[in-house]
Amino acid sequence: MSDLSQLNFFILDMDGTIYLENDLLEGSLDFLTELKAADKDYIFLTNNSSKNRADYQQKLQRMGIKAAAEKIINSGEITASYLAEAGEKKGKQIYLLGTDSLKEEMERFGHQVVNNIENIREKPENVDYVVLGFDKTLNYKKLWDAHELILSGVDYVATHPDLVCPLSGGKTQPDTGAMIELLAASTGKRPLIVGKPSKLTVDYILNRFKLKKSELAMVGDRLYTDMRMADDAGITGILVLSGETKAADLKELSSEQKYFDYVFEDVAELKKKL
């Protein structure tokens, strides 16, 4: 854990931390302004792989937040980068359970999505990886194809393990983690997870922005992704209670489950401590 004054770079979760679905959380703009005034840098990081950085740039713009595309990172980008560096072959043949935005992210890193190969279940040799993301276009054919390919021994990767995605009004929708459980039930196998809470995400950010762990903090609302990643990677974890995790949840945690170093009601309260 680093003292708040020593932190120079903040990884900011988005949904539940800066906004909730399509509504900007109170104090978020002031918090970002304070970071800039204090000469502290930040990036936006989300596990939601159903959209790419261009989509998020437009969403933030609608909320009054101007962010360069290179300052917006999601689990799809990190997964695509990880696959590009895996093995000797840069571009991989991917069977994708994901949206068109995730497909574009894979192609940006030189991968080829091979979902359109006829009878793909009978041709596992044409697939290097099954990649599971937050797939809002999921259908039975994709599930069956992935099921057979995974059982045939094709490597299996998931962008993130979030069970649900938060919505306004306290509602949720099924996320990639729930889809992982479905395929785990049918295949008995689980994927390598690249996004939060994987240390692969922190490694990607450290290398890309040339940072030291001592100056880096993760600000987020989820214990099992945001804070678990910070703890496992050895960076400062700052929990905010504006999203999934609530104050009542903290009372039920054991000491081993308290992955965070600091806790605030929201980023507005965090701003006052910087």
Backbone as a ProteinNet text record, in pm:
[ID]
protein_1_A
[PRIMARY]
MSDLSQLNFFILDMDGTIYLENDLLEGSLDFLTELKAADKDYIFLTNNSSKNRADYQQKLQRMGIKAAAEKIINSGEITASYLAEAGEKKGKQIYLLGTDSLKEEMERFGHQVVNNIENIREKPENVDYVVLGFDKTLNYKKLWDAHELILSGVDYVATHPDLVCPLSGGKTQPDTGAMIELLAASTGKRPLIVGKPSKLTVDYILNRFKLKKSELAMVGDRLYTDMRMADDAGITGILVLSGETKAADLKELSSEQKYFDYVFEDVAELKKKL
[TERTIARY]
83.6	0	86.9	55.2	124.2	36	99.8	24.9	-42.5	-162.8	-237.5	-156.6	-77.2	0.6	110.9	149.9	257.1	206.3	76.8	19.1	13.4	67.7	72.9	-8.7	-58.6	-129.9	-246.1	-365.6	-486.3	-551.9	-576.7	-656.9	-801.1	-884.8	-1022	-1118.9	-1182.2	-1295.4	-1402.6	-1488.6	-1588.5	-1727.3	-1791.7	-1929.5	-1933.7	-2000.7	-2006.5	-1906.6	-1815.7	-1712.2	-1721.5	-1722.8	-1735.5	-1879.4	-1944.2	-2084.9	-2155.4	-2287.5	-2368	-2458.5	-2428.7	-2493.5	-2478.5	-2579.4	-2569.9	-2574.5	-2561.4	-2572	-2438.3	-2385.7	-2261.8	-2284.2	-2194.8	-2207	-2164.3	-2233.6	-2208	-2064.2	-1998.5	-1861.7	-1754.8	-1791.7	-1691.4	-1612.3	-1681	-1611.6	-1514.7	-1558	-1470.2	-1348.3	-1369.4	-1258.4	-1154.8	-1199	-1107	-1033.9	-1104.9	-1043.2	-934.6	-960.9	-863.5	-738.9	-755.2	-639.4	-550.6	-614	-537.8	-466.9	-537.1	-479	-360.7	-367	-260.4	-149.1	-158.1	-58.8	-48	-163.2	-170.2	-239.7	-185.4	-238	-337.3	-417.6	-514.8	-555.1	-604.9	-667.9	-800.8	-887.2	-1013.1	-996.2	-1043.2	-1032.9	-1165.9	-1214.4	-1338.2	-1321.9	-1389.5	-1393.4	-1495.6	-1583	-1689.3	-1629	-1630.3	-1568.9	-1670.2	-1793.7	-1895.2	-1879.1	-1802.1	-1773.9	-1622.6	-1575.4	-1432.7	-1404.4	-1278.8	-1241.6	-1307.3	-1334	-1403.7	-1546.1	-1611.3	-1747	-1745.1	-1647	-1639.4	-1600.1	-1517.5	-1480	-1604.5	-1691.3	-1815.4	-1908.2	-1914.4	-2001.1	-1953.5	-1823.2	-1768.9	-1791.5	-1777	-1799.2	-1941.2	-2038.2	-2178.5	-2199.9	-2113.7	-2125	-2041.2	-1975.9	-1894.9	-1751.1	-1705.2	-1567.3	-1491.2	-1388.3	-1305.7	-1186.5	-1175.8	-1067.4	-1009.7	-878.1	-812.1	-833.8	-843.1	-870.1	-766.3	-639.8	-534.3	-541.8	-627	-645.5	-767.7	-825.6	-941.7	-905.4	-904.2	-863	-972.6	-1003.3	-1098.5	-1036.5	-1105.7	-1051.4	-1036.3	-1114.2	-1100.7	-966.9	-925.9	-794.8	-681.5	-689.5	-583.7	-577.3	-693.8	-698.1	-638.9	-674.7	-621.9	-470.2	-419.9	-275.5	-206.6	-266.9	-209.4	-199.7	-303.4	-303	-198.7	-179.8	-81.3	60.9	84.7	218.7	237.6	129.7	138.1	192.4	297.1	353.5	426.8	470.1	548.4	460.5	340	249.2	174.7	190.2	129.1	-22.9	-70.6	-214.8	-270.5	-374.3	-432	-567.4	-603.2	-735.5	-827	-928.1	-1009.4	-1155.2	-1210	-1354.9	-1405	-1488	-1523.8	-1668.9	-1687.1	-1817.5	-1813.4	-1858.4	-1848	-1922.1	-1927.5	-1998.7	-1910.8	-1970.4	-1894	-1782.3	-1806.6	-1703.9	-1582.7	-1605.8	-1495.1	-1424.7	-1500.6	-1441.2	-1345.6	-1387.5	-1301.6	-1173.9	-1185.7	-1068.4	-971.7	-1023.3	-937.4	-867.1	-939.6	-882.1	-780	-796.9	-701.3	-563.7	-560.5	-434.8	-388.4	-450.2	-404	-462.7	-564.3	-626.6	-737.7	-767.1	-875.5	-985.9	-1106.7	-1222.4	-1276.7	-1286.2	-1317.2	-1454.9	-1544.5	-1678.8	-1754.6	-1718	-1794.5	-1751.3	-1650.1	-1610	-1720.8	-1764.3	-1875.1	-1832.4	-1923.9	-1898.6	-1770.7	-1755.9	-1634.3	-1612.9	-1720.2	-1704.5	-1625.1	-1627.4	-1555.9	-1415.6	-1376.1	-1247.1	-1168.9	-1146.3	-1075.8	-934.9	-877.1	-740.7	-735.2	-851	-856.7	-871.8	-869.4	-891.1	-774.3	-714.8	-607.6	-663.1	-768	-825.9	-977.2	-1046.9	-1184.6	-1176.1	-1238.3	-1235.3	-1378.1	-1400.8	-1532.7	-1529.9	-1617.8	-1633.1	-1775.5	-1806.8	-1943.1	-2024.5	-2089.9	-2153.6	-2303.1	-2343.3	-2485.6	-2553.1	-2476	-2531.4	-2524.3	-2507.4	-2490.2	-2610.9	-2583.4	-2690.9	-2646.2	-2736.3	-2705.6	-2593.8	-2588.4	-2483.1	-2344.8	-2328.9	-2199.6	-2164	-2261	-2235.7	-2196.4	-2266.7	-2238.5	-2101.2	-2073.2	-1941.6	-1830.5	-1845	-1742.3	-1727.8	-1839.3	-1840.2	-1755.1	-1779	-1706.3	-1559.4	-1530.8	-1391.8	-1311.4	-1371.1	-1302.8	-1275.7	-1375.1	-1357.9	-1253.1	-1235.3	-1136.7	-994.2	-982	-849.1	-804.3	-891.3	-855.4	-841.2	-736.9	-714	-831.3	-864.8	-987.2	-950.7	-989.2	-957.4	-1085.5	-1099.8	-1212.9	-1160.7	-1233.9	-1189.6	-1199.3	-1299.1	-1317.4	-1418.9	-1425.4	-1512.6	-1634.5	-1668.2	-1781	-1909.1	-1977.1	-2099.5	-2216.1	-2223.7	-2332.2	-2275.6	-2349.8	-2316.2	-2420.7	-2378	-2475.5	-2550.7	-2676.3	-2761.6	-2818.9	-2874.4	-2937.7	-3056.1	-3086.3	-3199.6	-3175	-3046.2	-3013	-3031	-3060.4	-3079	-2944.3	-2942.5	-2821.8	-2858.6	-2756.5	-2775.5	-2662.1	-2685.7	-2581.8	-2458.4	-2342.1	-2215.8	-2133.8	-2009.9	-1925.7	-1906.5	-1896.3	-1876.9	-1987.8	-2111	-2223.6	-2211.6	-2159	-2139.2	-2025.8	-1924.8	-1816.4	-1873.2	-1964.4	-2022.7	-2102.1	-2170.8	-2246.8	-2152.4	-2044.6	-1952	-1872.2	-1848.3	-1780.3	-1866.7	-1997.5	-2089.3	-2092.6	-2081.7	-2093.3	-1960.3	-1847.6	-1717.4	-1628.6	-1656.1	-1568.3	-1439.2	-1430.8	-1307.6	-1335.9	-1234.3	-1244.1	-1136	-1163.1	-1068.5	-958.2	-853.8	-759.4	-829.9	-831	-894	-786.1	-803.9	-702.8	-735.8	-863.5	-903.4	-901.9	-947.5	-954.2	-1026.7	-974.2	-865.7	-726.8	-707.4	-579.9	-466.5	-350.8	-232.2	-185.8	-233.4	-198.5	-243	-354.8	-403.5	-308.3	-261.9	-166.8	-35.1	12.5	135.6	123	8.8	-14.5	-4.9	-66.9	-68	71	139.6	274.4	368.2	361	449.5	412	283.7	239.9	270.9	252.8	270.8	401.5	487.7	619.9	609.1	536.2	507.8	576.8	581.7	623.5	501.1	499.1	383.5	355.6	460.6	444.9	367.1	358	287.4	148.4	107.9	-13.7	-123.4	-247.2	-362.5	-478	-553.3	-676.7	-794.2	-881.6	-1001.9	-1122.2	-1198	-1311.7	-1412.2	-1524.1	-1636.2	-1654.9	-1571.6	-1592.3	-1477.1	-1513.6	-1412.6	-1342.4	-1419.5	-1361.6	-1293.2	-1300.6	-1224.9	-1128	-1181.1	-1096.9	-999.5	-1053.5	-969.6	-885.6	-940	-862.1	-741.4	-759.5	-647.8	-540.6	-582	-485.9	-405.1	-473.2	-406.1	-309.5	-354.8	-269.8	-148.9	-167.3	-59.9	32	-5	79.7	73.6	-44.5	-63.6	-170.7	-183.1	-279.4	-421.5	-509.6	-650.1	-738.5	-817.6	-908.2	-1050.8	-1126	-1263.6	-1359.7	-1453	-1561.4	-1693.9	-1786.3	-1913	-2027.6	-1993.3	-2093.8	-2149.6	-2099.5	-2144.4	-2191.8	-2126.6	-2173.5	-2156.4	-2040.6	-2013	-2076.9	-2144.2	-2209.7	-2146.8	-2171.2	-2113.2	-2151.6	-2276.2	-2322.4	-2241.8	-2193.2	-2115.3	-1983.2	-1927.4	-1796.5	-1800.5	-1915.6	-1928.9	-1919.9	-1947.8	-1949.6	-1816.5	-1718.8	-1592.3	-1497.4	-1426.6	-1318	-1195.9	-1096.7	-975.5	-908.1	-918.8	-858.1	-930.4	-1054.8	-1132.3	-1122.7	-1056.6	-1043.5	-921.2	-939.6	-830.5	-789.8	-874.3	-852.8	-767.6	-703.7	-622.8	-698.9	-786.3	-867.6	-1011.1	-1105.7	-1245.5	-1310.2	-1385.5	-1455.4	-1596.4	-1684.6	-1821.5	-1824.7	-1742.8	-1737.9	-1612.2	-1592.4	-1471.2	-1475.5	-1593.7	-1604.8	-1538.2	-1556.9	-1491.8	-1341.5	-1303.8	-1161.7	-1091.3	-1158.4	-1100.7	-1054.9	-1130.4	-1098.2	-972.6	-929.8	-815.8	-686.3	-697.3	-578.9	-487.2
-119.4	0	124.2	218.8	345.8	454	554.5	669.7	739.4	790.6	853.2	963	1035.8	1145.9	1096.6	969.6	913.2	856.8	844.7	784.7	886	846.9	936.6	888.8	765.3	708.7	624.9	656.1	589.8	511	383.8	301.6	315.6	373.6	400.9	305.4	222.2	145.2	244.7	203.8	298.9	275.3	163	139.5	106	190.2	172.4	259.7	321.7	406.3	549.9	565.4	696.9	722.3	618.7	629.2	499.6	502.1	382.4	368.2	270.3	248.3	372.2	458	577.6	707.3	696.1	813.1	839.9	961.5	1001.6	1012.3	952.4	959.2	1097	1146	1279.1	1290.7	1398.4	1423.6	1369.1	1292.2	1230.6	1334.4	1432.6	1534	1614	1649.8	1723.5	1640.6	1511.8	1422.2	1418.9	1405.5	1402	1535.1	1644.9	1777.6	1791.5	1738.2	1744.5	1663.7	1547.5	1467.4	1544.1	1607.7	1684.6	1801.9	1871.6	1987.1	1945.7	1825.1	1774.4	1706.3	1713.1	1653.8	1502.8	1440.3	1295.2	1239	1133.9	1076.8	965.2	928.4	821.1	761.3	639.9	575.7	518.9	493	425.4	277.8	191	46.8	-19.3	-99.2	-172.8	-317.9	-405.2	-546.2	-572.6	-479.6	-499.9	-504.7	-621.7	-640.3	-636.4	-599.6	-594.2	-470.2	-371.3	-249.5	-231.8	-160	-132.9	10.2	51.4	181.2	297.4	282.1	387.5	404	292.2	297.6	371.3	337.4	399.7	546.5	579.8	720.1	803.6	751.1	821.5	829.5	721.2	720.6	823.5	827	924.6	1067.1	1085.8	1217.6	1265.9	1174	1211.8	1254.3	1206.7	1241.9	1364.4	1421.9	1540.1	1511.9	1388.4	1350.6	1331.1	1413.8	1400.6	1311.8	1200.5	1105.5	1057.2	1060	1007	856.6	803	660.4	574.2	618.4	537.2	536.9	621.4	624.3	542.7	468.6	384.3	239.9	153.9	15.3	-77.1	-179.4	-279.4	-418.2	-513.4	-649.4	-712	-664.2	-715.6	-679.4	-554.1	-510.5	-588	-605.2	-675.9	-821.2	-881.2	-1019.7	-1031.6	-939.5	-941.6	-925	-836.3	-815	-939.6	-1000.3	-1122.2	-1233.2	-1251.3	-1356.3	-1328.3	-1200.5	-1164.4	-1199.8	-1194.5	-1223	-1370.3	-1447.2	-1588.5	-1671.5	-1746.7	-1832.6	-1752.9	-1822.1	-1758.9	-1691.1	-1740.1	-1687.9	-1567	-1450.2	-1326.8	-1329.3	-1340.7	-1343.8	-1482.6	-1492.4	-1622.3	-1641.3	-1768.4	-1805.1	-1820.7	-1736.9	-1729.3	-1763.7	-1853.7	-1870.6	-1781.6	-1684.4	-1577.7	-1585.2	-1583.2	-1558.5	-1414	-1323.8	-1182	-1097.6	-970	-875	-833.2	-756.4	-703.7	-610.5	-537.5	-448.5	-527.7	-642.3	-726.6	-789.2	-823.5	-876.7	-773.6	-648.1	-541.7	-528.3	-545.9	-537.3	-650.2	-771.1	-884	-860.1	-809.4	-785.8	-673	-576.1	-465.9	-517.2	-629.4	-688.9	-800.4	-811.3	-905.2	-1043.6	-1065.2	-1197.4	-1212.3	-1337.2	-1366.8	-1443.3	-1391.4	-1458.5	-1557.9	-1684.8	-1792.7	-1854.2	-1778.8	-1831.2	-1872.7	-1813.9	-1840.7	-1967.4	-2038.1	-2164.5	-2267.5	-2326	-2422.4	-2545.8	-2596.2	-2715	-2701.1	-2585.2	-2555.9	-2656.1	-2714.8	-2811.4	-2932.9	-2962.5	-3078.3	-3041.8	-2915.1	-2869.4	-2791.8	-2852.9	-2780.8	-2738.8	-2803.8	-2768.9	-2628.2	-2572.3	-2437.7	-2329.3	-2368.4	-2272.5	-2279.3	-2163.1	-2156.1	-2132.5	-2050.3	-2015.9	-1998.8	-2046.8	-2005	-1886.2	-1774	-1653.9	-1618.3	-1610.4	-1576.9	-1436	-1349.6	-1215.2	-1192.6	-1068.2	-1031.3	-1029.7	-1141.5	-1160.2	-1135.9	-1016.7	-982.6	-1038.3	-1107.5	-1173.5	-1325.5	-1373	-1516.2	-1595.8	-1708.1	-1797.5	-1942.7	-2035.3	-2175.3	-2228.8	-2186.9	-2234.5	-2199.1	-2074.8	-2035.1	-2122.8	-2146.4	-2228.8	-2371	-2426.2	-2563.9	-2572	-2475.3	-2472.2	-2463.8	-2368.7	-2350.9	-2477.5	-2537.1	-2660.5	-2767.9	-2792.3	-2898	-2862.5	-2737.3	-2696.2	-2707.2	-2666	-2676.3	-2822.2	-2907.8	-3050.1	-3114.2	-3059.1	-3115.2	-3071.9	-2980.1	-2939.6	-2802	-2727.1	-2590.5	-2504.2	-2422.5	-2335.3	-2239.7	-2213.9	-2141.5	-2022.9	-1902.3	-1778.1	-1696.8	-1631.6	-1541.7	-1402.8	-1301.9	-1164.9	-1125.4	-1175.5	-1136.9	-1230.4	-1231.9	-1326.3	-1265.6	-1138.6	-1074.2	-1153.7	-1187.1	-1266.2	-1185	-1057.9	-970.9	-834.1	-761.7	-624.5	-534.6	-433.5	-350.3	-256.5	-232.7	-140.4	-37.8	67.4	167.8	107	164.6	117.7	-10.1	-47.6	-168.3	-297.7	-289.4	-409.7	-456.7	-580.7	-637.6	-717.8	-751.5	-843.7	-945.3	-1067.6	-1170.4	-1125.5	-1151.3	-1111.5	-1236.8	-1215.3	-1324.7	-1435.6	-1398.3	-1500	-1603.3	-1558.4	-1651.9	-1745.6	-1692.6	-1775.2	-1874.8	-1833.5	-1926.1	-2045.4	-2017.6	-2124.8	-2221.8	-2170.3	-2258.5	-2354.2	-2299.9	-2384.7	-2475.7	-2431	-2516.9	-2637.7	-2614.4	-2724	-2826.6	-2780.5	-2873	-2936.2	-2866.8	-2918.6	-2964.6	-2915.1	-2945.1	-2865.1	-2766.4	-2688.3	-2539.3	-2471.9	-2328.2	-2255.1	-2131.8	-2059.4	-1989.7	-1951.4	-1853.4	-1718.4	-1645	-1513.6	-1407.4	-1312.8	-1211	-1078.6	-1040.1	-914.8	-923.6	-815.7	-815.4	-939.2	-1011	-973.6	-1023.9	-1066.5	-1124.4	-1022.1	-1067.6	-981.9	-947.2	-1021.5	-990.2	-849.2	-805.9	-671.2	-566	-583.7	-489.4	-490.9	-608.2	-617.9	-540.1	-551.5	-481.4	-330.2	-281	-136.8	-88.5	-164.3	-126.7	-114.6	-211.3	-211.7	-102.1	-85	11.4	155.4	187.2	324.8	346.3	242.9	253.5	302.3	226.3	265.5	174	222.9	142.1	111.2	-5.2	-45.2	52.9	110.9	198.5	326.1	365	487.5	460.1	334.4	291.9	250.7	292.3	252.4	211.2	114.6	71.7	127	202.1	256.1	185.7	114.3	40.3	2.3	-56	-85.4	-233.6	-318.7	-462.6	-526.9	-606.6	-674	-783.8	-866.7	-987.7	-964.6	-843.4	-812.3	-697.7	-577.5	-459.3	-474.2	-503.1	-507.8	-635.1	-744.4	-868.7	-853.6	-788.6	-767.1	-680.3	-571.7	-483.1	-559.4	-640.7	-717	-819.1	-894.4	-998	-938.3	-820.5	-759	-672	-646.3	-567.5	-418.8	-368.6	-225.5	-178.8	-48.8	5.1	-13.2	-61.1	-79.9	19.9	95.7	195.3	155.8	112.7	67.8	184.5	197.7	295.3	219.9	276	209.3	265	312	372.5	275.3	150.9	51.8	-75.5	-187.7	-318.3	-337.1	-302.5	-324.8	-215.8	-256.9	-162.6	-173.5	-71.7	-69.5	-193.9	-240.3	-358.3	-482.6	-488.1	-603.9	-614	-500.2	-499.9	-563	-555.7	-611.1	-763.1	-824.2	-969.5	-1028.1	-941.4	-988.5	-1036	-1142.8	-1185.5	-1099.7	-1105.5	-1026.4	-1065.9	-1192.5	-1239.3	-1186.2	-1144.7	-1094	-943.3	-877.7	-732.2	-698.3	-707.9	-689.1	-542.3	-450.8	-308.1	-243.2	-132.3	-54.9	66.4	122	237	211.9	274.5	265.3	402.3	442.9	571.4	550.6	640.2	631.9	640.7	729.8	750.5	827.2	857.3	929.4	1074.4	1125.8	1260.7	1266.3	1163.7	1160.1	1135.7	1051.6	1026.6	1157.3	1239	1367.1	1451.3	1450.2	1533.5	1487.7	1362.5	1306	1312.6	1353.1	1356.5	1474.7
0	0	0	-87	-90.6	-29.2	29.9	79.1	-38.8	-18.4	-127.9	-195.5	-120	-176.9	-270.2	-256.3	-337.8	-469.6	-482.8	-602.3	-716.3	-830.9	-945.7	-1064.6	-1057.7	-1171.9	-1119.9	-1167	-1119.8	-1233.2	-1206.3	-1296.7	-1249.4	-1331.6	-1291.1	-1358.2	-1277	-1327.1	-1372.9	-1461.5	-1513.6	-1454.7	-1492.4	-1449.6	-1300.7	-1223.4	-1079.4	-1005.6	-1080.4	-1020.4	-1072.6	-1204.2	-1267.5	-1311.5	-1359.3	-1397.3	-1361.5	-1371.9	-1352.1	-1473	-1557.8	-1685.9	-1773.8	-1780.9	-1865.1	-1785	-1653.1	-1566.8	-1497.9	-1518.3	-1453.8	-1303.4	-1226.2	-1081.2	-1030.7	-932.2	-879	-828.6	-867.4	-824.5	-915.8	-1016.9	-1104.5	-1183.4	-1239.9	-1318.7	-1232	-1111.9	-1020.8	-982.3	-963.2	-928.7	-1040.6	-1164.5	-1277.9	-1293.2	-1268.3	-1274.6	-1168.3	-1048.8	-939.8	-972.7	-1033.2	-1071.8	-1168.5	-1265.4	-1363.7	-1297.2	-1207.3	-1139.1	-1050.6	-995.6	-909.2	-988.4	-1121	-1210.5	-1190.2	-1168.8	-1156.1	-1279.6	-1335.4	-1458.7	-1426.7	-1525.1	-1506.2	-1639.9	-1633.1	-1747.7	-1702.1	-1797.1	-1768.8	-1805.3	-1717.3	-1739.6	-1708.9	-1802.1	-1777.9	-1819	-1748.5	-1786.4	-1896.3	-1920.8	-2020.3	-2159.8	-2219.8	-2351.9	-2465.3	-2434.9	-2540.7	-2627.3	-2575.7	-2651.6	-2660	-2764.3	-2774.6	-2732.4	-2741.4	-2686.4	-2758.6	-2888.2	-2960.9	-2908.2	-2878	-2820.8	-2686.9	-2601.8	-2469.6	-2478.2	-2574.5	-2593.7	-2623.6	-2707.9	-2741.1	-2620.3	-2541.7	-2423.6	-2321.3	-2296.2	-2202.7	-2253.1	-2383.5	-2442.4	-2416.9	-2428.3	-2404.3	-2258.8	-2169.8	-2029.1	-1991.8	-2091.6	-2066.5	-2031.7	-2054.2	-2024.4	-2155.1	-2174.5	-2293	-2259.3	-2329.3	-2303.2	-2435.4	-2446.8	-2565.6	-2572	-2692.6	-2709.9	-2640	-2641.2	-2579.7	-2427.9	-2369.5	-2224.7	-2180.5	-2274.4	-2243.8	-2278	-2177.8	-2196.5	-2146.4	-2224.4	-2175.3	-2185.4	-2127	-2120.6	-2258.3	-2355.2	-2491.1	-2552.2	-2532.1	-2582	-2516.5	-2386	-2313.7	-2358.2	-2380.9	-2428	-2567.2	-2656.4	-2793.1	-2793.2	-2706.3	-2696	-2640.6	-2538.2	-2479.8	-2585.7	-2663.4	-2765	-2873.2	-2906	-3007.8	-2963.3	-2831.7	-2779.1	-2743	-2742.4	-2705	-2821.3	-2795.3	-2899.4	-3006.4	-3109.7	-3216.3	-3320.4	-3336.3	-3437.9	-3382.9	-3446	-3395.4	-3410.1	-3532.9	-3556.5	-3533.5	-3452.2	-3418	-3486.3	-3506.2	-3557.3	-3435.9	-3428.1	-3306.6	-3334.7	-3251	-3248.7	-3136.4	-3171.8	-3079.1	-3034.3	-2902.5	-2843.8	-2795	-2880.2	-2849.5	-2950.8	-2924.6	-3010.5	-3128.2	-3219.7	-3332.7	-3284.9	-3176.8	-3123.7	-3075.6	-3010.7	-2967	-3087.2	-3189.3	-3313.1	-3374	-3377.1	-3430	-3348.2	-3215.5	-3128.4	-3159.8	-3180.4	-3214.3	-3347.7	-3443.5	-3575.6	-3572.2	-3482.8	-3469.5	-3428.6	-3357.6	-3314.8	-3408.6	-3524.9	-3626.7	-3623	-3539.2	-3531	-3635	-3668.2	-3762.6	-3690.7	-3697.6	-3638.3	-3740.1	-3700.3	-3795.4	-3771.1	-3709.7	-3681	-3805.9	-3919.2	-4041.3	-4114.2	-4061.8	-4125.4	-4105.4	-4214.2	-4207.6	-4128.8	-4046.2	-3964.2	-3880.6	-3816.8	-3740.9	-3628.6	-3577.4	-3468.6	-3511.8	-3640	-3692.2	-3741.2	-3726	-3777.5	-3670.8	-3555.9	-3448.3	-3487.2	-3586.9	-3629.3	-3689.7	-3725.8	-3782.6	-3676.4	-3549.4	-3440.7	-3342.3	-3314.7	-3214.8	-3074.6	-3065.6	-2935.6	-2946.5	-2845.7	-2821.1	-2726.5	-2764.1	-2681	-2641.1	-2510.8	-2458.3	-2399.9	-2450.5	-2396.9	-2351.1	-2317.4	-2278.7	-2407.2	-2435.8	-2566.3	-2559	-2599.6	-2603.5	-2728.4	-2812.5	-2931.6	-2917	-2795.7	-2771.1	-2819.5	-2886.3	-2929.3	-2909.8	-2935.9	-2907.1	-2996	-3122.5	-3211.9	-3156.5	-3109.9	-3052.9	-2932.8	-2846.3	-2728.4	-2767.4	-2862.8	-2905.9	-2972.4	-3061.9	-3126.3	-3022	-2927.6	-2824.7	-2740.6	-2704.6	-2626.2	-2693.5	-2821.1	-2893.4	-2911.3	-2942.5	-2963.3	-2834.1	-2724.4	-2594.8	-2559.8	-2579.8	-2551	-2641.9	-2761.8	-2855.1	-2819.5	-2722.7	-2677.9	-2721.6	-2790.6	-2829.5	-2703.5	-2698.2	-2582.4	-2564.3	-2439.7	-2404.5	-2316.2	-2360.3	-2290	-2272.5	-2157.3	-2133.9	-2101.4	-2146.3	-2123.8	-1977.4	-1904.5	-1763.6	-1698.3	-1563.6	-1494.5	-1425.6	-1455.5	-1387.7	-1410.4	-1303.4	-1313.9	-1368	-1325.2	-1371.9	-1406.7	-1488.7	-1523	-1457.2	-1377.2	-1306.3	-1399.5	-1367.5	-1441.9	-1344.3	-1398	-1312.7	-1238.2	-1123.6	-1046.1	-969.8	-954.6	-879.8	-957.2	-1085.6	-1167	-1222.5	-1273.1	-1332.1	-1456.3	-1534.9	-1647.4	-1646.6	-1698.7	-1696.8	-1774	-1717.6	-1779	-1810.5	-1850.2	-1898.3	-1795.1	-1669	-1565.3	-1562.7	-1587.9	-1592.2	-1711.8	-1822.6	-1942.8	-1920.9	-1844	-1808.2	-1731.4	-1637.6	-1557	-1643.3	-1744.8	-1833.9	-1906.6	-1965.8	-2040	-1947.2	-1824.6	-1727.3	-1693.6	-1686.6	-1656	-1768.6	-1893.1	-2006.2	-2045.4	-2018.4	-2061.8	-1946.9	-1825.5	-1712.8	-1717.6	-1805.8	-1820.6	-1799.1	-1747.3	-1722.8	-1802.5	-1840.7	-1926.5	-1848.6	-1918.3	-1867	-1872.8	-1762.2	-1758.4	-1767.8	-1859.3	-1886.1	-1817.5	-1816.2	-1753.3	-1601.4	-1536.1	-1389	-1338.3	-1237.5	-1146.4	-1185.3	-1308.6	-1347.9	-1339.3	-1292	-1289.4	-1430.4	-1530.1	-1668.8	-1706	-1646.2	-1674.2	-1619.2	-1496.1	-1436.9	-1513.7	-1551	-1629.1	-1760.1	-1824.3	-1950.5	-1929.8	-1824	-1796.5	-1755	-1669.8	-1628.3	-1748.3	-1837.9	-1954.6	-2054.1	-2074.8	-2175.8	-2135.4	-2006	-1960.5	-1883.4	-1879.2	-1817.1	-1672.3	-1591	-1453.6	-1352.9	-1227.8	-1114.1	-1029	-968.2	-887.7	-773.7	-717.8	-601.7	-632.9	-759.9	-796.5	-854.1	-853.2	-922.2	-825.3	-855	-772.4	-861.4	-813.1	-878.5	-800	-868.3	-805.9	-867.1	-784.7	-838.7	-732.5	-777.4	-687.1	-660.8	-719.7	-703.7	-626.5	-528.2	-447.2	-525.4	-597.6	-655.5	-790.1	-842.2	-964.5	-938	-914.5	-896.4	-780.1	-661.2	-542.1	-534.8	-581.8	-583.9	-676	-789.9	-881.8	-817.4	-751.6	-686.7	-582.3	-503.6	-398.3	-457.8	-555.7	-615.9	-687.2	-747.3	-825.9	-741.6	-615.9	-529	-553.8	-595.2	-610.9	-511.6	-493.2	-398.3	-450	-362.8	-397.8	-326	-402.2	-345.4	-381.8	-282.9	-303.1	-288.5	-382.3	-370.3	-360	-283.3	-255	-338.8	-457.9	-545.9	-648	-647.5	-745.2	-680.3	-711.4	-664.8	-513.8	-461	-318.4	-233.5	-128.2	-37.1	102	184.3	319.3	398.7	381.4	455	417.8	292.6	248.4	324.8	361.4	425.8	563.9	629.9	764.4	764.1	650	641.1	593.8	565	511	620.6	591	679.1	648.5	733.3	710.3	579	540.9	416.5	293.7	308.9	195.2	179	270.4	262.5	177.8	45.7	-48	-61.5	-19.6	-45.5	63.7	27.3	121.2	173.7	90.7	128.4	84.1	153.4	112.9	128.6	25.1	24	-29	5.4	-44.6	-196.9	-252.3	-397	-430.6	-560.2	-599	-551	-521.4	-466	-329.3	-247.2	-116.4	-132.3	-227.1	-253.6	-293.1	-371.8	-416.8	-298.7	-190.4	-74.8	-2.3	-28.1	42.6	-38.5	-164.9	-249.6	-214.3
[MASK]
++++++++++++++++++++++++++++++++++++++++++++++++++++++++++++++++++++++++++++++++++++++++++++++++++++++++++++++++++++++++++++++++++++++++++++++++++++++++++++++++++++++++++++++++++++++++++++++++++++++++++++++++++++++++++++++++++++++++++++++++++++++++++++++++++++++++++++++++++

